[in-house]
Amino acid sequence: MNWIAILCAGAAYWVLGFVWYSLLFGGIWGAEQIKHRGESGCDPKKSEFASMLLATFVSNLVASAAIAFLLQRTGIVDVPHALKLGAGVAVGFCITTLTIVHVWERKSTKVWMIDASYHLVGCLTAAAILVSWR
């Protein structure tokens, strides 16, 4: 497996999170979090925020490594098939797990849609990067 490509795919997934949760949907997502948790439950301390960012980065790296492994094991070498695999990973693993958490935490449909679409686009991005980097 190409570990440089995995690092880049994980970093792209992580940067997508910044764009997704700040520039694109930050206002809506933040307002929904306040409704769900209250004002005090939505503002992590700086040290907590740094560890949250690090955990997210590591998770994005692990997801990218898993996608790279699946691409290698299935022999997929073209972007259209890689995107299908990325969508399958997103829907089959990320979004289903996310749905269980959202149901039990009783989060809003808006938050679920923002979170689910982030992981779908993230897995698609990672798969495209990984299969293109040959």
N, C-alpha and C positions, 0 to 999 in steps of 0.2 A: 504494500500500500504506500501511496505517496504522502508522507507525513507533512510535507510543506503544503500540499494541496489541502489536506485535512485542517491544518492550522489556518489557512486562508479561508476555507469554507466556514469553519467555526467562528472566525473573526467577522466574516460577512454576516452570518446569522446574528451575532451579538450586536454589530453596528445597526443591523436592521431593527433590532429591539429598541435601540435609542431613537431611531427615526420614527418607528411605529408608536412608541409610548410617550414621545415628547412632541414631535412636530405634527404627526398625522392625527393621532387619536388621544393625545395626552389629556386634553380638556374633558372630553367625554368620559374616558376611562377613570380619571381622577375624581370627577364628580360622582360617578357611580360607586367608587370605592368609599367615598365619604358617606354616601347614603347607606352603604352596607356596614361599614366599620365605625362610623362616627369620625369626627374631626381629628381626635387624638390618635386613632389607630392607623393613620395614613401618612405620618411624617416620621420616617425612621431617622435615628441619629446618624451622624456622619460615619462613625465606625461601623454601624450596622449596614449602612448603605454600601460602603466599600465591600464588605463581605458578601452582600447580596449580589453586587455586580460581579465579583469574582466567582461565586457559585454559579451564576448564570453563564459566564464565559466558559467555565469548565463543563457545564452541562451542554452547551452548544458544541464544544469540542467533542464530547462523547457522542452526541447525536451525529455529528459529521463523520466521526470514525465508524459508527455503525452503518451509516449510509454507504461509506466507502467500502466497507467489508461486503455489504450486500451487492453493491455494483460489481465488485471483483468476483464474488462467488457465483453470480448469475451470468457473468460475461457480458454485461451491458456496456457498450462502447459508444452509443450515440445519444444525443440530447433528448429526442422524443421519448425513448424508452427510459432514460434516467429520470425524466420528469414524471413519468408514470410511477416509477418506483418511489420517487420522493413524495408524490401524492399519496401513495399507498402507505408509506411509513407515517406520514402526517395524520391521515384519517384513521389508520388502523391502530396506531399506538399513541401519538401525541394527543389527538383530539378526543379519542375515547377516554383516555385517562383524565384529561382536562374536564370532560363532561361529568365524570363521576365526582370529581372534586367540586365542581360548580354546583351540582345537584345537592350534595351534602352540605356545602357551605351556604346554599341558598343565595348565590350571587345572581345578578341580573342577566338577562339574555344579551343585553348590550355588551357587558363585560365578556361573556362567553364568545360572542361573535368577534370581538376585537382580539381576544386571546387566541381563539381557534384560527382565525385568518392569519395571525402573526406566525403561528407554527406551520401552517400550510405554506405560506410564502417562504419562510425560513428553510423548510425541508426542500422545497423546489429550488431555491437559490443554491443551497449546499450541493444538491444532486447535480445541478448544471455546472457548478464550478468543478466538482470532483471528476465528472466524466469528460469535461473539456480539457482538463489538465493532464495531458498525456505526453 
